[in-house]
Amino acid sequence: QVQLQESGSRLVKASQTLSLTCTVSGGSITRGGYSWSWIRQPLGKGLEWIGYIYDSGSTHFNPSLKSRVTMSVDRSKNQFSLKLTSVTAADTALYYCAAGVLGHYGDNSVYFWFDPWGPGTLVTVSS
Amino acid sequence: QSVLTQPPSASGTPGQRVTISCSGSSSNIGSHTVNWYQQVPGTAPKLLIYADNQRPSGVPDRFSGSKSGTSASLAISGLQSEDEADYYCAAWDGTLNGNVFGAGTTLTVL
C-alpha cells in the first residue's frame, strides 16, 4: 500500500500563503483510480475536507474554501501540493494528505473514501 | 455545524456491543455511500468502513456498518480497550458538492 508524508511550512503569518507538499511512496501517483486529497483538523475539533487533485491536474475543492485554494501535482517527484492564501487564525490546524477512491454508481451517486492518510502536519497561523 | 449528525460521546464496557449513529439527509447519506474513520488520539484517522458496510483488509469483523434511508450506524461488538477513539462518519453531499464529515463521536471503554 502507498504511504504519504506531509511537509512544508509549519508557521505562517496571517494574510500570507500556506504551502504544503505530500510525498507519495510505495506506488505511483499516476496509478489509476486514485484521487489525492487534503483534509484538515483544528486541534480538538473535527475533520474538514479541503479538496482533491488527480494526476492529470483535474481538481475539485470544498466550496467554502475554493476561493483561497490551489492544488498542483508533480508526477516526476510523486508529489502533490496545497496552497491556501490569505490565511487567518482559523486556518490553524493539523493538515493531512490522503489517497482517495472516488467514483460514481447508479443514476448520480458517489462513493468517495480516503485510505491511507499521511501522519499529518500542524500548521500554525501567527499574527 | 456538520450536515451529518453524530452523538458527541458513547461508552461501553469490555465485551459489550455499542452502536454509533450518523444522521444525514437525502443529499448525502440518502444518495451516496457512507464511510467511517477511526482516530486514536494523537494519530491520523484510519478508514474503518467504506461503501456503507465494507471492511478494508485488516479491520476486525467486530466492526460493522449499516445504512437505512438517511441514517447510518457503526456497530462495534466485543468492545476492547483499544477501541477507545474518535469515530467519524463521512459521505459525499450533492448539495454542498463535496465530501462532508460528521463532528465525531468519542468512544470511551469503561
Interface residues (C-beta under 8 A of the other chain):
Chain A: S37 G46 L47 E48 W49 G51 H60 F61 N62 P63 Y96 V101 N108 S109 V110 Y111 F112 W113 F114 D115 P116 W117 G118 P119 G120
Chain B: S2 S31 H32 T33 N35 Y37 T43 A44 P45 K46 L47 Y50 A51 P56 Y88 A90 W92 G94 L96 N97 G98 N99 V100 F101 G102 A103 G104
